[in-house]
Structure formats: C-alpha cells, structure tokens
Amino acid sequence: MNDVIKLLQAHRSIRKFTDQKISRGLLLELIKAGQAAATSSHVQAYTIINVTDSANREKIAEYAGGQSYVASSAVFLVFCADMKRPTEASERTGANVERGMTEQLLVATVDTALVAQNVAVAAESEGLGICYIGGIRNNPQAISELLHLPEHVYPVFGMCLGYPAHNPEVKPRLPVEAILKEDTYREDIEQVEAFDSTMQAYYQTRSTGNKTTDWSHNLTPLFDSKLRPHMRDFLVKRGFEMK
C-alpha cells in the first residue's frame, strides 16, 4: 500500500489546533491542489472564502451551532457553490443563459465537494488537520449576508485547517462489502449489523469521549425529523430554482 493510500485511510477530523500559523504560500498551494480536482465540463463552479476577520469567525462559529474550532483554527475556509461566474461568462459570449436548473445546482455542489476534498488531502499531506463544518447550513442566509455572497452562490460547508493539537483515533467505516456491489444493488443488512457492533466498541473506548450508541442509532437525529427544512427555500432565493 503506497503512501497516498495510507494517508487517505488515516483521515481524522481535527477539532483542536496549536497556535502555529499556516503560511500564505502553503495555503495558496493547497488551493491550487484543490483546483486540480475533476470538474464537470471544466465549469469550476466554486468559490472559496478565506475568513480572516476574527469577529466574523466568531459569528460563523455561533451560526454553525457553537463550534468553537471555527474561530480557533489557523485557517477557516467557506466553500461555496458558484454558478454566477460560469453563467455570466457564458452570457458575455452572447449565449441565452437558462438559470436555475437543478442540474446547475448539482454540478456546482459536486464541483465544490471535489475541490474541497483535494484541499483536505493536500493539507493532511503537509501535516495539517482538517474538519468539515456542515453546520454553516444551519444558518445559510446569515452566513451569505456576512460574506456578501451574491445570487447564484451558496455556502455548501466550511473547513477548519491547522496543526493538530490532539491525536484522535481513526473512526471506522462501513465494511467494503456493504458499499461495493457487483453488477446490481444487493441488500447489506448483515454488514450493517456487524458495523453497529464495531461502532459501539469504538464509541465506548475512544479517547475523545465515550458514549453508548452505534452507527444506526447515531443516524436517528438525521432522519426522524426534517433536517434543515429551510434549505430549499433558501436555495430558491439564491437563484437555484431547481427547474
């Protein structure tokens, strides 16, 4: 197994950081690595906001559900799906642009996720730790106003970056047999039940805090109620009409 695969399989979310700064040069190299990710039709439908203002960081930490590491990390990036740039570029060529298509939302969101994951892997290869912050979608309108995001741009997630101040265990993943299926979709209940036992043991012994649960029960808050029901109306107001 080569070093790249080892690095990928060693990923952990880091939520405690040292005071060491990330140099501007390194940050730019990480962003360039992100840009090297695959992008649908070379659209590159993303914008990355480096939030350096400490007051804004504190506000975003609050908006994201009180996640203090948003404010304490060396760098905090907000990854935005951006259909403004490509549609306007196309329009300047004389094209009759049709905005608000569902496919545009999907392309921009997927592009944003791909560039972010490249940034994450590049950061970890340089000894940095990262933590994705999906909690910014708790209050996407407030964050959009804070960052002056225009129409056809929305914040997908944030990312904390910094030098790790703790060394958490790698969280187990579902067995490969559960997610890799040959030719057709097949049920995977047995693998999920086995994984519940694995996760129960992990939660009871991890160094970052013990709790009694498993994977299936940990999903309950996500699916027993409407999760972020404001997102559809928010996206429509952003110009993503999902036509």
Steps between C-alpha positions, in 0.01 A plus 500: 500500500656831393527818706204672333265216587638489856437874534143470374421212733646687800258797476357634827301814572718737704325742734790619716782700347833647610575871465731436205404702193461368147718696261334685215717309256384164632136609499526601134657166412214319675245700301686425176490131591127539552461656157664194346195291593267373230235754401189447288564629145781718643233727651690541832179608670640591841637789700698466824478771766795520740343655812773693682290751693487371860157652569355331195661173605330526838166568333537204266594276794177607668290460184647152450374382837768619740795326335785692665773354279362711212647796687812330638633325190792655314293533182127480441372460147141515375448298182226647284320355201526776240288509186535876471845498340439234230151615401612862471807397301277306262259791477780736398558283192143570392347178632136502608566367849234296679554537875357311795523149354527211748799366307681830559450458873629144486803590287596790727455296819695200369778725366524668840524169684772376266718810534459494878604138531812567297582788736442269798732228371767753402479657847535165675800415282669812646432395860189713545170388646160589358137494604205552269227728637163410352341702781525817294184376326320550831492872422595533132325833450684668788832364378425606143433853621812498716717395205313717245416202282311602185209322333586161345761438771436304822719375787525120490725441802796640685840351575729558798870455434791508742776304664346229722507536878351155559526156345155338478449147380393430143124452497399165345318493166242258367645174370599518136256213438213729602576774250668316211240298312555290192278569197178569693390650831486242779374527857764545768314457830749247639794732431318791661422297812866398525603862455267605783700273731826648374377856558362418844844376604665807346273747680557327834879505477597813302719756673291803401200402711299185556134446418270201471358483150569347160488613138132435437385674820737790433309568177172560683529881532557524125192310393231508770424865426533742210867595478563865409161547333595859423754395237262467205350847541846641563638345180206627296561852632866461403393439141517120506137447406542127426304515176 
